[in-house]
């Protein structure tokens, strides 16, 4: 029922078909990257943009590049003038840049989705038309592609850097338990983010912030209303609360992962993980404990037929 309610709400807005769709007045997608000026970054981002325009048409997308290192001049003036809609240039992180760039009324009128991409995402083997179509049909507002290849999810625990002879046995055991819990959580995130060949897509309680498609209607909630969710020096924690927060506000299953069209996460690990990241995560968890995701599947749209089934904690599919 909740999926039908959301689709009814969306049908009242001018976004039934958007970027990579067939509507004459379709809304665009905004492709948003935080970038340095390394050669590999330039090559991959430029390749992705060319591919998106090839599949979606020249006017499918606007592009924003937020330069945390380097300058637009590093990318070539002719290419930049032709391909980039807007620029940010200062130190920082992707979602802080996105928050600073957000213009609610303008973006609501112009964009269907904002695709907030890490610079090490390669989507040139994905069917973007299908990806966007499935994102729309999911009824969700925060949609992640699944990631092919191995992932090395990061975690920071400053206590682990201080283990030594002066650490008590009880503290050492507590740190070891904490690390074991963190490893288990990393594994859940890793498994959740991989394509499930049984499913076209899955509703989940977690979509991580590497490459989410953010529906325009949810931007105000996560970029403005979610107070203290995006910090100046770190951005961990936001993706642990945005699914449940959006689900409550919009009365839908707000998050989905698309299994049918995975992208490649090259996992360059360019972000320097500092103690600020862990403090950011803890601050978000303490402020919004009821929204904190357990990292789980909710249901699966089967790949071989139009049927939705539930997924238990062990990954078993069951009729709903």
Backbone bond lengths (Angstrom), bond angles and torsions (degrees), N, CA, C in turn:
res aa  C-N    CA-C-N  psi(-1)  N-CA   C-N-CA  omega(-1)  CA-C   N-CA-C  phi
1 X - - - 1.450 - - 1.523 111.73 -
2 X 1.357 116.53 -41.41 1.449 119.23 -175.60 1.520 111.89 -64.86
3 X 1.363 117.93 -31.27 1.463 119.96 178.70 1.528 110.28 -67.91
4 X 1.341 116.15 -37.96 1.458 121.28 179.06 1.524 110.59 -66.64
5 X 1.341 116.31 -37.74 1.446 119.60 179.21 1.517 110.89 -62.64
6 X 1.356 116.24 -45.50 1.459 119.07 -179.72 1.516 111.39 -63.23
7 X 1.329 116.80 -42.96 1.466 119.82 -179.33 1.515 110.66 -63.15
8 X 1.352 116.94 -34.44 1.458 120.39 177.34 1.525 110.59 -66.85
9 X 1.335 116.39 -40.40 1.453 120.19 177.91 1.520 110.80 -63.92
10 X 1.350 116.14 -46.42 1.455 119.76 -178.34 1.522 112.33 -65.28
11 X 1.329 116.64 -28.41 1.459 119.77 -178.67 1.522 111.48 -67.63
12 X 1.340 116.52 -19.33 1.457 120.40 178.41 1.529 111.75 -81.12
13 X 1.328 116.74 -10.56 1.451 121.69 -178.74 1.525 109.78 -104.88
14 X 1.327 118.87 156.50 1.470 121.70 -177.19 1.517 112.24 -80.48
15 X 1.356 116.88 56.62 1.454 118.07 -178.29 1.515 112.27 -144.58
16 X 1.329 116.56 29.59 1.459 119.15 179.32 1.518 111.03 -60.53
17 X 1.311 116.23 -37.54 1.450 120.97 172.89 1.518 107.70 -129.54
18 X 1.291 117.83 133.62 1.450 119.72 -177.21 1.508 111.55 -129.30
19 X 1.320 115.85 -140.18 1.458 120.25 178.90 1.518 109.75 -55.86
20 X 1.328 115.58 140.29 1.458 122.19 -178.31 1.530 111.10 63.90
21 X 1.331 116.72 27.50 1.462 123.40 174.93 1.518 108.75 -121.20
22 X 1.332 116.33 -170.74 1.457 120.07 -173.84 1.522 113.87 -112.04
23 X 1.316 118.83 3.57 1.455 120.94 -178.67 1.525 110.49 -70.73
24 X 1.322 116.26 139.70 1.458 120.36 179.46 1.526 111.64 -66.42
25 X 1.321 116.06 -31.38 1.462 119.22 -178.43 1.536 110.53 -109.44
26 X 1.323 116.31 27.79 1.454 120.31 -176.61 1.518 112.86 -59.45
27 X 1.311 115.19 142.16 1.444 120.73 177.17 1.523 110.68 -72.55
28 X 1.316 115.75 156.84 1.454 121.05 -179.68 1.531 111.43 -84.69
29 X 1.323 114.18 169.17 1.454 121.86 164.41 1.518 107.46 -103.29
30 X 1.327 115.51 144.95 1.452 120.70 172.03 1.519 108.43 -104.44
31 X 1.321 116.80 119.01 1.457 122.59 177.40 1.523 107.72 -95.26
32 X 1.333 116.04 118.56 1.457 121.58 -171.19 1.525 109.63 -123.16
33 X 1.330 115.97 119.16 1.464 121.72 178.87 1.525 110.60 -122.31
34 X 1.329 117.46 144.46 1.458 123.49 161.13 1.526 106.52 -99.69
35 X 1.342 116.95 127.79 1.465 119.53 -168.03 1.531 111.74 -137.02
36 X 1.332 114.54 154.23 1.457 121.91 161.15 1.524 107.18 -101.77
37 X 1.316 117.32 -168.03 1.463 119.54 -178.76 1.519 112.83 -112.36
38 X 1.327 117.25 18.87 1.461 120.34 178.13 1.528 110.01 -60.75
39 X 1.314 116.53 149.38 1.461 120.52 -178.61 1.522 111.99 -57.61
40 X 1.340 117.07 -42.64 1.461 119.42 -178.29 1.522 111.39 -65.15
41 X 1.337 116.79 -34.50 1.465 120.61 177.31 1.516 110.28 -65.55
42 X 1.328 116.34 -48.70 1.462 119.67 -179.76 1.520 111.45 -60.61
43 X 1.309 116.45 -44.82 1.466 120.05 -177.64 1.525 111.24 -62.09
44 X 1.332 116.99 -44.05 1.462 119.51 -176.17 1.521 111.81 -72.17
45 X 1.318 117.63 -44.03 1.463 119.81 179.95 1.525 110.45 -63.62
46 X 1.314 117.12 -43.63 1.467 120.21 178.91 1.530 111.10 -63.00
47 X 1.321 116.13 -39.99 1.469 120.04 178.42 1.520 110.48 -64.57
48 X 1.321 117.49 -42.36 1.463 121.26 178.76 1.529 111.93 -62.42
49 X 1.318 116.36 -44.14 1.466 120.07 -179.23 1.523 110.60 -63.50
50 X 1.330 117.12 -44.26 1.466 120.58 178.82 1.518 110.85 -60.98
51 X 1.321 116.31 -40.34 1.467 120.90 -179.97 1.526 110.81 -67.11
52 X 1.330 117.33 -42.63 1.466 120.50 179.20 1.523 110.55 -60.80
53 X 1.317 117.16 -42.95 1.467 119.69 -179.66 1.532 111.32 -70.40
54 X 1.308 117.22 -31.57 1.465 120.50 177.40 1.522 110.67 -63.96
55 X 1.331 117.18 -43.45 1.460 120.48 -177.73 1.518 112.93 -82.58
56 X 1.335 116.42 -36.41 1.457 119.64 -173.94 1.510 115.06 -100.41
57 X 1.318 117.20 -7.60 1.456 120.28 -176.00 1.517 110.51 96.79
58 X 1.304 115.33 156.80 1.459 121.15 -175.78 1.525 112.07 -55.72
59 X 1.335 116.89 -36.54 1.458 121.05 -174.98 1.527 112.79 -97.56
60 X 1.316 116.52 18.25 1.466 119.06 -177.87 1.513 112.48 -64.93
61 X 1.346 115.59 -30.57 1.461 118.32 -162.36 1.514 111.97 -145.18
62 X 1.322 114.76 145.87 1.451 121.23 160.71 1.524 107.46 -99.27
63 X 1.325 116.12 156.46 1.466 121.41 -177.34 1.520 109.30 -128.03
64 X 1.326 116.02 129.39 1.463 122.00 171.19 1.522 108.17 -118.73
65 X 1.317 116.63 127.44 1.457 122.35 173.76 1.528 108.71 -112.75
66 X 1.330 115.12 122.73 1.460 121.77 177.24 1.524 107.74 -103.91
67 X 1.308 116.63 110.28 1.467 122.35 -173.60 1.525 109.78 -90.54
68 X 1.320 116.64 104.87 1.462 119.59 174.32 1.522 111.09 -87.25
69 X 1.320 117.09 -17.34 1.471 123.30 170.76 1.518 107.84 -142.19
70 X 1.331 117.08 144.87 1.450 120.38 -179.97 1.522 111.75 80.14
71 X 1.326 115.63 -175.36 1.461 121.69 -176.09 1.521 110.00 -135.40
72 X 1.339 117.08 164.03 1.471 119.87 175.09 1.523 113.56 -56.85
73 X 1.339 116.94 -32.42 1.466 119.82 -179.34 1.523 112.63 -60.55
74 X 1.338 116.66 -26.82 1.456 120.34 179.31 1.527 112.39 -64.08
75 X 1.325 116.68 -21.38 1.463 122.00 -172.87 1.525 113.57 -93.03
76 X 1.301 116.99 -6.57 1.459 120.48 -178.32 1.517 110.69 97.57
77 X 1.310 117.44 118.50 1.466 121.28 -172.69 1.527 112.48 -64.06
78 X 1.329 117.11 -40.51 1.467 119.63 -177.67 1.518 110.88 -65.76
79 X 1.332 116.43 -46.97 1.469 119.42 178.52 1.514 110.44 -61.95
80 X 1.315 117.33 -43.57 1.462 121.34 -176.14 1.532 111.02 -62.95
81 X 1.309 116.18 -44.52 1.464 119.92 -179.31 1.521 111.57 -63.46
82 X 1.322 116.26 -31.90 1.461 120.79 -177.46 1.529 112.76 -81.50
83 X 1.331 117.90 -32.81 1.456 120.52 -166.72 1.527 115.77 -111.85
84 X 1.317 118.22 -23.37 1.466 120.84 -171.46 1.521 110.45 -105.60
85 X 1.327 114.55 128.43 1.460 120.74 -176.89 1.522 111.91 -83.23
86 X 1.338 115.85 -40.07 1.456 120.14 -175.38 1.523 109.65 -151.38
87 X 1.334 115.94 157.01 1.459 121.97 -173.77 1.525 110.93 -133.67
88 X 1.325 115.36 142.62 1.460 122.80 168.51 1.520 106.14 -124.41
89 X 1.318 116.88 140.04 1.461 119.76 179.97 1.522 109.38 -140.66
90 X 1.335 116.45 101.44 1.460 122.59 177.62 1.526 107.87 -175.12
91 X 1.314 119.07 164.69 1.459 120.47 175.56 1.525 110.51 -66.16
92 X 1.324 115.70 150.54 1.458 118.23 177.10 1.507 112.52 153.19
93 X 1.352 114.26 -165.59 1.456 122.17 -176.19 1.527 109.56 -130.19
94 X 1.324 115.38 163.51 1.463 121.93 -168.00 1.526 113.48 -55.38
95 X 1.325 117.54 -50.04 1.464 117.92 -173.97 1.516 112.86 -77.09
96 X 1.320 118.13 -24.60 1.472 118.93 171.14 1.516 109.37 -68.85
97 X 1.330 117.69 -40.77 1.460 120.55 174.41 1.532 110.62 -59.58
98 X 1.329 116.24 -45.41 1.460 120.85 -178.07 1.524 110.46 -62.29
99 X 1.319 116.23 -42.01 1.470 120.62 178.26 1.520 110.71 -61.49
100 X 1.329 117.14 -43.71 1.463 120.86 -179.55 1.524 112.01 -66.95
101 X 1.337 116.69 -32.84 1.466 120.43 -177.14 1.524 112.98 -82.54
102 X 1.317 117.92 -19.08 1.461 122.74 -170.97 1.531 112.13 -61.42
103 X 1.328 115.22 128.50 1.452 123.04 174.39 1.528 107.22 -127.28
104 X 1.326 116.88 102.60 1.463 121.32 -165.44 1.527 113.37 -57.89
105 X 1.311 117.66 -58.46 1.464 119.68 -174.84 1.519 111.41 -63.69
106 X 1.316 117.45 -43.78 1.462 121.66 -179.02 1.526 111.14 -63.64
107 X 1.326 117.45 -44.80 1.461 120.80 -177.48 1.523 111.49 -71.16
108 X 1.326 117.56 -36.24 1.466 119.99 177.91 1.522 111.23 -60.93
109 X 1.316 116.68 -36.88 1.454 121.32 -177.67 1.518 112.89 -79.76
110 X 1.328 117.07 -22.66 1.467 119.99 -170.25 1.517 114.14 -106.62
111 X 1.365 117.10 -31.65 1.455 119.89 -170.23 1.519 112.22 -119.96
112 X 1.318 114.38 142.47 1.454 120.99 171.01 1.530 109.98 -86.55
113 X 1.330 115.47 -49.42 1.461 121.52 178.48 1.526 109.49 -130.52
114 X 1.320 114.73 148.77 1.455 122.07 164.96 1.528 106.50 -108.60
115 X 1.324 116.10 124.18 1.467 120.47 -179.88 1.522 107.22 -103.05
116 X 1.328 116.26 104.77 1.460 122.74 -175.68 1.523 108.76 -91.93
117 X 1.313 116.22 100.31 1.462 122.39 -166.96 1.518 112.73 -107.52
118 X 1.338 116.39 136.27 1.456 120.29 164.88 1.522 108.48 -72.58
119 X 1.322 116.29 153.53 1.462 119.75 -174.00 1.524 113.29 -74.59
120 X 1.338 117.56 -7.81 1.470 120.35 178.57 1.528 112.96 -102.88
121 X 1.327 116.52 21.79 1.466 121.80 174.33 1.524 109.39 -94.99
122 X 1.328 115.75 127.97 1.463 122.50 176.31 1.519 107.81 -113.23
123 X 1.337 116.83 108.94 1.467 119.78 179.88 1.526 112.89 -106.34
124 X 1.324 117.31 17.05 1.460 119.91 -173.47 1.525 113.62 -78.03
125 X 1.310 118.29 -4.06 1.462 120.39 172.59 1.522 112.43 -105.98
126 X 1.322 116.81 2.21 1.465 121.62 -178.26 1.524 110.31 -94.45
127 X 1.318 115.89 147.17 1.457 121.69 173.13 1.527 107.65 -82.32
128 X 1.318 116.73 95.82 1.456 120.45 -174.41 1.521 112.71 -67.11
129 X 1.310 117.02 -32.03 1.464 119.28 176.72 1.521 109.69 -61.34
130 X 1.324 116.34 -46.30 1.457 120.11 178.12 1.523 111.41 -65.90
131 X 1.322 117.10 -39.93 1.457 120.96 179.52 1.525 110.98 -57.99
132 X 1.323 117.05 -47.91 1.459 120.44 -179.56 1.525 111.42 -69.18
133 X 1.323 117.22 -37.10 1.466 119.68 177.84 1.524 111.03 -63.10
134 X 1.327 116.96 -43.17 1.456 120.25 178.69 1.519 111.15 -68.66
135 X 1.318 117.37 -35.64 1.463 119.93 176.02 1.518 110.43 -60.23
136 X 1.329 116.97 -42.22 1.459 119.82 178.23 1.523 111.29 -66.02
137 X 1.317 115.90 -46.08 1.469 119.20 -175.31 1.517 112.80 -70.71
138 X 1.336 117.79 -18.55 1.461 120.21 178.16 1.518 112.09 -66.39
139 X 1.326 117.00 -24.29 1.453 120.53 -175.01 1.512 113.43 75.57
140 X 1.314 117.74 5.72 1.463 121.49 -177.17 1.520 111.11 -94.78
141 X 1.326 114.87 162.22 1.452 122.02 -177.27 1.518 112.91 -106.96
142 X 1.321 116.93 -19.43 1.459 123.25 176.95 1.520 106.22 -126.22
143 X 1.323 116.15 110.61 1.460 121.07 -170.30 1.522 109.47 -125.60
144 X 1.307 115.81 127.75 1.449 119.50 179.15 1.514 112.00 -111.01
145 X 1.327 117.74 139.83 1.466 118.62 166.05 1.523 107.90 -72.42
146 X 1.299 117.06 153.27 1.460 119.64 171.07 1.527 108.54 -83.68
147 X 1.341 115.43 162.32 1.456 121.29 -173.02 1.519 111.01 -115.53
148 X 1.316 115.48 122.93 1.453 119.60 173.24 1.518 108.80 -85.33
149 X 1.326 116.05 154.64 1.456 120.56 -178.21 1.515 111.39 91.62
150 X 1.329 115.14 174.16 1.460 120.61 -178.91 1.523 110.40 -82.72
151 X 1.337 116.07 143.15 1.448 122.13 177.49 1.527 109.29 -115.22
152 X 1.319 115.35 148.93 1.465 120.41 175.55 1.521 107.22 -124.55
153 X 1.320 115.74 79.69 1.464 120.41 -175.24 1.520 110.41 -63.87
154 X 1.327 116.11 135.57 1.455 120.99 -174.97 1.524 111.41 -89.90
155 X 1.316 114.75 150.07 1.449 121.82 171.06 1.517 106.80 -147.65
156 X 1.309 116.50 148.17 1.461 119.49 179.59 1.517 108.60 -122.91
157 X 1.294 117.25 127.68 1.453 122.51 174.17 1.521 108.16 -134.05
158 X 1.329 117.58 97.85 1.463 119.52 -175.29 1.517 113.11 -62.64
159 X 1.325 117.54 -24.15 1.456 119.11 179.33 1.523 111.52 -62.58
160 X 1.316 116.64 -32.99 1.460 119.81 -177.01 1.522 111.99 -67.05
161 X 1.316 116.35 -20.39 1.458 119.70 179.07 1.531 112.00 -79.73
162 X 1.331 116.64 -8.76 1.451 120.07 -174.08 1.527 112.80 -115.04
163 X 1.305 117.67 15.51 1.455 119.97 176.44 1.529 109.67 -68.23
164 X 1.284 116.30 131.24 1.454 120.55 -179.76 1.514 110.33 -167.59
165 X 1.295 116.01 -167.52 1.455 120.48 -176.14 1.523 112.81 -65.19
166 X 1.364 116.74 -24.81 1.446 119.59 -176.08 1.524 113.07 -85.18
167 X 1.340 118.05 -0.42 1.458 121.80 -178.99 1.529 109.06 -85.87
168 X 1.330 115.64 128.80 1.456 119.67 -179.51 1.516 110.87 -68.20
169 X 1.329 116.22 159.75 1.472 120.62 178.95 1.517 110.47 -62.02
170 X 1.329 117.18 -41.88 1.469 119.98 -178.25 1.521 111.22 -64.90
171 X 1.345 116.55 -40.17 1.464 119.15 178.88 1.518 110.52 -68.71
172 X 1.335 116.24 -40.53 1.462 119.56 178.86 1.525 110.93 -60.74
173 X 1.345 116.83 -41.13 1.462 120.67 178.74 1.531 110.66 -65.30
174 X 1.326 116.36 -39.97 1.468 119.83 179.15 1.520 110.69 -63.61
175 X 1.336 115.88 -40.88 1.467 120.02 179.00 1.524 110.53 -65.66
176 X 1.323 116.35 -39.89 1.468 120.54 179.08 1.525 110.77 -65.44
177 X 1.341 116.89 -39.37 1.477 119.40 176.74 1.520 110.55 -64.49
178 X 1.334 115.13 -41.43 1.463 119.60 178.64 1.521 110.85 -60.95
179 X 1.322 116.59 -44.63 1.463 120.53 179.74 1.519 111.20 -65.11
180 X 1.340 117.78 -37.88 1.463 120.53 177.48 1.522 110.94 -63.50
181 X 1.343 115.91 -41.63 1.469 119.49 177.31 1.522 110.96 -64.35
182 X 1.335 115.84 -40.30 1.463 120.12 179.55 1.524 111.28 -65.01
183 X 1.335 116.25 -40.59 1.461 120.07 177.51 1.526 110.68 -62.50
184 X 1.337 117.11 -41.74 1.466 120.75 179.14 1.523 110.81 -64.03
185 X 1.328 115.58 -39.36 1.460 119.32 179.16 1.520 110.75 -67.26
186 X 1.323 117.02 -42.55 1.462 120.21 176.26 1.516 111.22 -57.00
187 X 1.328 115.69 -40.54 1.455 120.21 -179.40 1.529 111.13 -65.16
188 X 1.338 116.85 -40.26 1.474 120.12 177.82 1.523 110.69 -62.23
189 X 1.324 116.59 -43.59 1.461 120.47 179.00 1.522 110.69 -63.75
190 X 1.325 115.84 -42.20 1.461 121.32 -179.98 1.521 111.01 -60.83
191 X 1.324 116.10 -47.32 1.466 120.83 -179.14 1.522 110.75 -65.97
192 X 1.331 116.75 -43.75 1.462 120.49 -178.29 1.518 111.34 -60.85
193 X 1.339 116.97 -37.09 1.455 120.52 -175.41 1.508 115.59 -81.58
194 X 1.324 117.91 -5.90 1.465 120.70 178.07 1.532 110.44 -84.10
195 X 1.333 117.70 149.89 1.468 119.32 177.16 1.522 111.04 -62.38
196 X 1.322 116.27 135.23 1.462 122.23 173.59 1.530 106.45 -101.65
197 X 1.338 118.47 109.98 1.469 120.39 -174.45 1.521 113.25 -63.88
198 X 1.312 117.19 -14.21 1.467 120.37 179.19 1.527 111.86 -77.61
199 X 1.327 116.63 -17.11 1.464 121.18 -169.47 1.525 111.81 -120.52
200 X 1.335 115.01 146.83 1.465 119.89 165.35 1.519 109.83 -76.92
201 X 1.349 115.34 -40.68 1.459 122.53 179.44 1.511 108.45 -160.96
202 X 1.333 114.97 161.96 1.456 120.91 179.59 1.525 109.85 -134.63
203 X 1.343 116.23 140.29 1.446 119.53 164.68 1.528 107.81 -81.97
204 X 1.321 115.86 138.49 1.460 122.22 -177.04 1.534 109.12 -137.91
205 X 1.332 116.17 173.14 1.471 119.14 173.03 1.524 110.87 -103.02
206 X 1.351 117.11 12.01 1.461 120.62 -177.13 1.525 110.04 -152.89
207 X 1.315 115.27 129.04 1.469 123.06 167.30 1.518 105.85 -131.01
208 X 1.313 117.09 119.91 1.459 117.30 -175.39 1.524 111.21 -81.33
209 X 1.329 115.09 165.81 1.458 120.27 -164.34 1.525 114.76 -88.14
210 X 1.313 118.59 15.76 1.463 120.54 -179.32 1.528 112.40 -68.22
211 X 1.351 117.48 -42.11 1.466 119.51 -175.80 1.527 111.91 -155.37
212 X 1.328 119.20 50.75 1.464 119.51 -176.81 1.529 113.01 -77.57
213 X 1.317 114.96 140.97 1.461 121.84 166.72 1.521 106.99 -87.51
214 X 1.322 116.68 117.47 1.461 122.08 -176.27 1.522 109.19 -107.78
215 X 1.324 115.82 116.43 1.458 119.25 178.08 1.527 109.25 -65.13
216 X 1.325 116.73 143.60 1.461 120.55 -175.53 1.523 112.62 -56.72
217 X 1.331 116.98 -31.16 1.460 119.77 -176.41 1.519 113.66 -71.90
218 X 1.332 118.20 -14.94 1.467 120.60 -178.84 1.528 112.15 -100.40
219 X 1.315 117.72 -6.00 1.464 120.20 -173.93 1.529 112.54 -63.52
220 X 1.309 117.25 -41.96 1.463 119.63 -179.05 1.520 111.49 -61.77
221 X 1.319 116.11 -38.52 1.460 120.13 -179.81 1.513 111.71 -62.24
222 X 1.330 117.05 -48.79 1.468 118.89 -172.21 1.526 113.20 -86.87
223 X 1.332 117.43 -24.45 1.461 119.89 -177.38 1.523 113.29 -99.06
224 X 1.330 116.84 -18.75 1.464 119.54 -177.54 1.525 112.22 -123.25
225 X 1.355 116.60 -51.37 1.463 120.14 -172.09 1.519 113.28 -78.80
226 X 1.313 118.11 -26.04 1.467 121.70 179.70 1.529 107.85 -79.71
227 X 1.320 115.80 85.64 1.462 121.10 -174.00 1.528 110.80 -68.28
228 X 1.318 115.20 138.61 1.467 123.34 178.62 1.530 112.87 63.11
229 X 1.323 117.46 22.21 1.467 120.91 178.43 1.526 112.19 -90.00
230 X 1.323 116.69 -20.69 1.458 121.51 179.81 1.519 107.41 -126.13
231 X 1.309 116.27 114.43 1.457 121.43 -175.90 1.521 110.61 -98.89
232 X 1.307 115.62 161.22 1.466 120.34 -176.46 1.525 112.58 -67.07
233 X 1.339 117.12 -35.52 1.460 121.12 -173.06 1.525 113.52 -108.10
234 X 1.303 118.11 -0.06 1.468 121.80 -179.79 1.519 108.73 -167.08
235 X 1.351 116.26 162.29 1.461 119.13 -175.75 1.524 112.86 -138.15
236 X 1.314 118.21 15.25 1.464 119.32 176.98 1.520 110.15 -69.27
237 X 1.323 115.00 146.38 1.458 121.17 175.41 1.512 113.67 110.90
238 X 1.326 117.27 -34.54 1.464 120.32 -178.53 1.518 111.86 -56.42
239 X 1.332 116.63 -45.97 1.469 119.04 -176.53 1.522 113.08 -73.15
240 X 1.325 118.25 -8.39 1.458 120.17 175.38 1.530 112.85 -86.35
241 X 1.329 116.58 -10.81 1.477 118.95 -178.14 1.526 113.34 -122.56
242 X 1.340 118.31 -17.35 1.454 117.39 -170.75 1.523 113.52 -68.81
243 X 1.325 118.83 -29.15 1.469 119.83 -179.35 1.520 111.84 -66.17
244 X 1.327 116.41 -52.83 1.461 119.96 -178.24 1.520 111.29 -68.41
245 X 1.316 116.71 -35.43 1.454 120.39 178.55 1.530 110.74 -63.31
246 X 1.337 116.29 -45.78 1.465 120.43 179.43 1.522 111.26 -70.56
247 X 1.322 117.12 -36.22 1.472 120.31 178.01 1.517 110.53 -60.75
248 X 1.319 117.11 -41.77 1.458 120.88 179.44 1.519 111.64 -67.47
249 X 1.321 117.55 -44.98 1.459 120.26 -176.39 1.517 112.10 -67.76
250 X 1.346 116.80 -41.47 1.465 120.04 -173.19 1.529 113.04 -101.54
251 X 1.343 117.87 -1.19 1.474 122.73 178.92 1.521 112.16 55.97
252 X 1.329 114.92 47.54 1.464 121.08 178.62 1.529 108.41 -141.64
253 X 1.336 116.09 169.60 1.463 120.26 164.57 1.521 106.17 -80.64
254 X 1.319 116.04 99.97 1.464 120.98 -165.00 1.511 114.00 -77.00
255 X 1.338 118.00 -16.36 1.462 119.93 -173.48 1.522 112.14 -122.87
256 X 1.313 115.27 139.64 1.467 121.60 177.13 1.517 109.95 -141.68
257 X 1.328 114.95 153.86 1.455 122.98 169.83 1.517 108.52 -116.95
258 X 1.325 116.75 136.00 1.456 121.75 -177.37 1.528 108.56 -99.03
259 X 1.321 116.86 113.90 1.465 122.06 -176.89 1.517 113.10 -86.41
260 X 1.334 116.37 -27.16 1.471 120.25 -171.34 1.525 112.99 -73.00
261 X 1.340 117.27 -21.39 1.465 120.44 -174.62 1.529 110.50 -133.17
262 X 1.317 118.49 68.96 1.473 119.89 -179.24 1.523 112.09 -68.15
263 X 1.320 115.00 155.42 1.455 121.80 173.17 1.530 107.84 -113.72
264 X 1.310 115.78 169.87 1.464 120.48 179.64 1.525 109.17 -99.74
265 X 1.317 115.84 126.07 1.467 121.12 173.46 1.530 107.23 -103.11
266 X 1.317 116.06 108.68 1.457 120.49 -176.07 1.529 112.78 -75.04
267 X 1.305 116.60 -16.54 1.464 122.58 170.23 1.525 112.01 57.70
268 X 1.322 115.96 56.63 1.457 120.89 -179.28 1.536 112.77 -71.72
269 X 1.324 116.47 -20.55 1.466 121.79 178.87 1.533 111.84 54.14
270 X 1.325 115.19 50.51 1.464 120.08 -178.98 1.526 112.71 -81.22
271 X 1.338 117.13 -24.40 1.463 119.36 -179.23 1.525 110.07 -71.78
272 X 1.312 116.34 131.09 1.453 121.07 177.18 1.529 108.50 -84.04
273 X 1.321 115.89 113.45 1.465 120.72 -177.77 1.524 108.68 -83.26
274 X 1.321 115.84 117.32 1.456 123.07 -176.87 1.526 109.61 -113.65
275 X 1.333 117.65 172.41 1.472 119.55 175.29 1.523 113.72 -57.21
276 X 1.343 117.58 -23.69 1.458 120.65 178.89 1.528 111.82 -61.02
277 X 1.327 116.99 -32.03 1.456 119.78 -179.33 1.526 110.90 -63.75
278 X 1.316 116.70 -47.32 1.455 119.82 179.36 1.518 111.17 -65.44
279 X 1.332 117.66 -39.51 1.464 120.26 177.89 1.515 110.89 -63.58
280 X 1.334 115.72 -38.33 1.462 119.73 177.31 1.522 110.96 -62.44
281 X 1.325 116.09 -46.27 1.460 120.77 -179.83 1.526 111.57 -61.30
282 X 1.316 116.98 -45.25 1.459 121.13 -179.83 1.526 111.27 -64.92
283 X 1.329 117.06 -37.72 1.460 120.79 179.53 1.530 111.12 -64.02
284 X 1.330 116.23 -42.25 1.471 119.71 178.58 1.526 110.44 -65.75
285 X 1.324 116.72 -42.38 1.463 120.42 -179.43 1.518 111.49 -63.91
286 X 1.314 117.46 -40.53 1.455 120.71 -179.94 1.523 111.80 -69.16
287 X 1.312 117.01 -33.26 1.462 119.51 -178.93 1.532 112.04 -79.21
288 X 1.336 116.90 -34.75 1.468 120.14 -175.16 1.531 111.27 -127.00
289 X 1.334 118.96 58.34 1.476 119.72 -175.08 1.525 113.90 -63.15
290 X 1.324 117.88 -31.19 1.474 118.85 -175.83 1.524 112.06 -73.35
291 X 1.320 117.37 -16.85 1.463 120.61 -179.45 1.530 112.19 -97.32
292 X 1.319 118.20 -3.25 1.458 121.19 -172.56 1.528 111.43 -65.60
293 X 1.322 117.23 123.28 1.466 122.34 -174.63 1.520 111.37 -73.32
294 X 1.322 115.95 142.82 1.460 120.97 173.20 1.520 112.19 -89.39
295 X 1.332 116.80 -5.99 1.470 124.57 -179.32 1.526 109.62 66.86
296 X 1.327 115.93 80.76 1.458 120.40 -176.20 1.524 110.83 -148.86
297 X 1.328 114.86 156.54 1.460 121.98 168.83 1.519 109.99 -77.68
298 X 1.322 115.96 150.90 1.462 121.73 174.55 1.520 110.09 -110.78
299 X 1.319 116.37 -48.59 1.466 119.77 178.11 1.521 109.48 -157.49
300 X 1.322 114.99 175.31 1.461 122.38 -175.25 1.519 109.01 -139.42
301 X 1.322 116.63 131.51 1.456 121.06 168.33 1.513 106.73 -90.37
302 X 1.312 116.30 112.61 1.459 120.89 -173.19 1.524 111.86 -59.76
303 X 1.318 115.46 143.18 1.454 120.81 -177.83 1.522 112.47 -73.78
304 X 1.318 117.08 -30.80 1.463 119.52 -172.55 1.523 113.73 -93.75
305 X 1.348 118.06 -8.95 1.457 120.23 175.91 1.516 109.59 -161.01
306 X 1.329 115.47 159.86 1.458 120.61 -178.06 1.532 109.42 -78.94
307 X 1.317 115.10 80.23 1.460 120.48 179.61 1.517 108.28 -145.70
308 X 1.330 116.13 134.78 1.450 121.81 177.99 1.522 109.45 -101.53
309 X 1.319 116.43 131.00 1.458 122.06 179.77 1.526 108.76 -129.41
310 X 1.313 116.40 159.86 1.461 120.52 177.07 1.527 109.95 -87.01
311 X 1.330 116.18 162.40 1.464 122.99 177.18 1.521 107.59 -127.56
312 X 1.331 117.07 122.55 1.459 119.14 179.91 1.540 110.13 -82.57
313 X 1.323 116.59 179.60 1.461 121.73 -174.69 1.529 113.01 -64.98
314 X 1.326 116.53 -17.97 1.464 121.12 179.24 1.523 112.11 -96.17
315 X 1.334 117.44 1.92 1.444 121.55 179.42 1.506 115.11 88.00
316 X 1.338 117.64 8.06 1.454 121.10 179.18 1.536 111.00 -80.52
317 X 1.334 115.50 137.29 1.457 120.78 178.20 1.512 110.41 -87.34
318 X 1.328 116.02 137.33 1.458 121.27 -179.60 1.520 110.01 -138.75
319 X 1.343 115.88 144.73 1.454 119.06 175.56 1.513 110.95 -61.56
320 X 1.314 115.67 143.94 1.462 120.30 -179.09 1.533 110.20 -90.16
